Amino acid sequence: MPKITIDNIEYNTEDLTENGKAQPASLQFLEGQMKNCVMKSPPIKPRNAPILQR
């Protein structure tokens, strides 16, 4: 009987609808995709970087 906790409320996954069961999996997938995007994107450099180095 796996349980998940959302906003400090514990839910029994067996009591959820199919859609309710799919939502946490979807969120976990999206979280992983966002982490991948952050890791792949180059660091942001300010346009006036040489001015800031004076």
N, C-alpha and C positions, 0 to 999 in steps of 0.2 A: 504494500500500500504506500507508494511514494507520495510525498507531500511537497508542495511548493509554498513559499512565503512571499506575499506581495503586500507592501505597506504594513508590515507586522501582523498580517492576518494569514493564518495557515490554512491551506486548502488541500483536501484529499483529491489527488488527480483522478481517482476512479469516479468521483462524483461530477466531474466536469463533462460538458458536451464535447463532441469531436472538435468543434471550433475552439472551445476553451482549451483543449489539450494542444491544439496547433499553435496558439498564440505565443506561449513561452518559447517554443522551438523557433518560431519565426523571429522573435525578438533576439534570441541568442545568435541566429544566423546573421541578422542585420548588425548586431554589435561586432561580430567578427569581421564583417565586410567593412565597417567604419574603421576599425583598427587597421585593417590592411591598407585602406586609402590613406590614413594618416602616415603610416610607415613608408608608403611609396611616394608621397608628395614631398617636394623639395622644401627646405626650410625657407621661411619668408625673410627676405632681406629688405630693409627700408630703402626707399629711393635715395634718401640723402645720407647714406652710410658714410661717405667720405667726410661730410660736414661734422658728423657726430664723433669722428675719430680725432678731431683737432684738440 
